[in-house]
Amino acid sequence: HLHCLLFGVLGWVSVQHFEISADVRRGVEAVVRARVGGTAELGCSLNPLSTGVTTPNLFPLHVVEWVRLGYNVPILIKFGVYAPRVHPNYKGRVSLTRGASLLVEGLSLEDEGWFECRILLLDCTTDEFHNGTWTFLSITAPPVFIKTPPTFVEVLLGDSLTLSCGAHGNPRPTVIWHKDEHLQSLSLSLPLSQVLNGTLSLAPVTRETSGMYKCHVSNSEGNLTHTTQLQVKGPPLIIIAPEDTTLNISQDAVLQCQAEAYPSNLTYEWWKQGQNVYHIDYLKTRVKILVDGTLLIPSLVPEDTGIYTCTPTNGLMTPPSASAHLKVKHPARVGRMPRETYLPTGMRGVIFCPVQAEPPMLFVNWTKDGNNLNLDNVPGWKVNSEGSVFITTANDDAVGMYTCTAYNSYGTMGQSEPTKVILQDPPSFSVSPRAEYLQEVGRELVIPCEADGDPSPNITWSKVGPTLRSTYTVLSNGSLLLKPLRKDHQGGWDCLATNRVATVNTGTVVLVLGTSPHAASFVSVSTGMNQANVSWEPGFDGGYTQKFTIWLASRGKHEWASLPVPTSKSHLLVTGLLAGTSYQFSVLSQNKLGSGPFSEITSVRTLILSCLSSTALPTDPPTVVTTLPTIDPPSFLSANQTVLGIVLQWYAPESQATSLTGYVLQARRNRGQWVILNSAVKANQSELLVQGLLRDCIYDLRLVSRSNKLLSEPSESVNVNTTGMEMYPVWPGFLEFVPEPLLAGVLGGVCFLFLAIILSLVTVCVMSHRRAHQRRKRRDGKDTCLDDNFTHAWHSLNQLHLECFPNSLEGVPTYAEHLLPAFPSLCSSTHPKPSQLG
């Protein structure tokens, strides 16, 4: 027994495979489930009497140890009756029960794992060994938050926000976010949100993002919810905007303006025409802004008319604003009249009456020197639409004291204050600029301008035409300084002298040398049916000879074509245009320094072929102008290749003012001129077989609608490439596509080729027979003649001539006579002469 005890202790302390396990029952559960905070029992029982023990022992010697997977030392060891030794992580929580079973109390999620029971009997008398058994302890737990966002969060409008929520439990809990009382997932109720691993991301934050957010975690053991209130900070939002209002004079105006915001420390500001109402003299003592933003204006006066703007602010970002127009209706009245009105002697003058009226003014009555002014008795005087007196030529008759009284449908508010009209000489130029100045670009140009008057006039300069991009300077003496001189300084300039009496002006023209030409102007296009006459006014040439190019394009197509214009010409006749087609024209000028800008684009339309014909030109203008109806071309033109040829398909025009009588097929080869391929396409056709196209060519095909003699614009063309295609049979009408001289040349060449071949064969045959005859002659001394082959060849020659030249019946005998001297000894009396053949 002592030997067994020592062996067991050594085996337990050093090497585990020396352990001798007791007989552990196999009926113990492999998995034990328990809840966090509860108690779990891991079963392991001993037989009361081990095998090999012959005598019962009141105190059996054995060692019980419980091992957990992942721990280096057992979590519990008990030797005999001695107190067990427990791992520090389990101290006070584990004990043995019912023999060798392990009782674990105060369970936590960290207790989940594999456990093994090992028993070593020290009173052994046999060599039997038994392994222990592994038991898995499964701990279930309801969710517990390990990370939650604050219960109250503020975020600035437009920023991004992240709310993190996490929990642990067993099984692993799921995390779902809800907003307000919505039960569906947040990703569905808030499109700008994203949830990943329990973290809610909001970017960018909007006003609609505000609300109560709930993080809900749950598993099979329970659920928890955490609530966070989110507030979005931003500028106010106007919920009640002011409205346009019309009131009568002396009534009270109430303009509402209400906003909401977070933070809610709102203040309201009201503006009239961009000026704070508390800074306007006639308003600041009368207006009142209520706490809710409403603007009160009591006892309205005409000056209160205008646009009022409400601006709520809470100090964040850019505040919003809303405007409304306040209209105050009142009798017509006259504003402040000047005490003195100056009119220029011998020039136009105006005596102003500053009328204020709502509803609009109906008329104005004038007095001069206390008497009613009857303008019907004064030539050249009239009251304009603004109620002021307009004088064509001011003279001594205009001097006096004037008042005006304005009226509208509400009446009048009385007569104006008087104004004294004084006649005075207008300013006059003491130094005037020349009519024209020429200077090279980049140099300095000074143009003088001085004026006299009482009081002394102010001199200003302005350029005639488009806004000037380059700078200029007006000197103290009134002269214009252009330094450095630029191309856009070119053009007309006005010098203006202004004082209280009048404004007078004088002009000059600046021509800048050494630049590219300026754009042509006043482009005019007069059209015919197939031509257009383009003319223009040349711009300044920059000091060098300029030439022009006309650019044109058909409307709807972006391919521009250019036509050079002969030197020194400012017009050109453009031919080869299509009838009834819209074109755009522009003129480009060029000189040795480069191109100037294009002229303005002019759009025109060529005339349509008239269906009326006459034998004599009209001598009198027509009394009735008849507008010819227009027809549309076919649409959706397409081309398909088949073994028989090219099949064209199209759709007829949807609606027509006149009925169609047919179509015209046009074609061009290799971007050449358009020619008519078939002018007899029926109106009820929607497809056409095109044959006879040449190989290795590129064709463009298009259709034109026809109504009697009225033609439409061409349809969109289709492109056909015959490279590598077989030659198509020619249909009878195709010969019209081939010019007659070309057709005659081709046929003549073919006939000549066949004739040359026949003559070559005849010559070879004759020479062969001649050599054979000479050989026979030397052999037997007898003469021979041509055999039947010669006769056959001659008949063939005659037949070919008759086919090629049916009207020339004497052609073959003529050829025979030319051939006969070549072989004088070939024929005998038994053979016919060539002139007798056929």
Secondary structure by P-SEA (a helix, b strand, c coil): caaaaaaaaaaaccccccbbbcccccccccbbbbcccccccbbbbbcccccccccccccccbbbbbbccccccccbbbccccbbbbccccccccccccccbbbbccccccccbbbbbbbbbccccccbbbbbbbbbbbbbbccccccccccbbbbcccbbbbbbbbbccccbbbbbbbccccccccccccccccccccbbbbcccccccccbbbbbbbccccbbbbbbbbbbbccccccccccbbbbcccbbbbbbbbbcccccbbbbbbbcccccccccccccccccccccbbbbbcccccccbbbbbbbbbcccccccbbbbbbbbbbcbbbcccccbbbbcccbbbbbcccccccccccbbbbbccccccccccccccccccccbbbbccccccccbbbbbbbbccccccccccbbbbbbbbcccccccccccccccccbbbbbbbbbccccbbbbbbbbccccccbbbbbcccbbbbccccccccccbbbbbbbccccccccbbbbbbcccccccccbbbbbbcccbbbbbbbbccccccbbbbbbbbbcccccbbbbbbbcccccbbbbccccccbbbbbbbbbbccccccccccbbbbbccccccccccccccccccbbbbbbbbbcccbbbbbbccccbbbbbbccccccccccbbbbbbcccccbbbbccccccccccbbbbccccccbbbbbbbbbbcccccccccbbbbbbccccccccccccccccccaaaaaaaaaaaaaaaaaaaaaaaaaaaaaaaaaaaaaaaaccccccccaaaaaaaaaaaaaaaaacccccaaaaaaaaaaccccccccccccccccccc
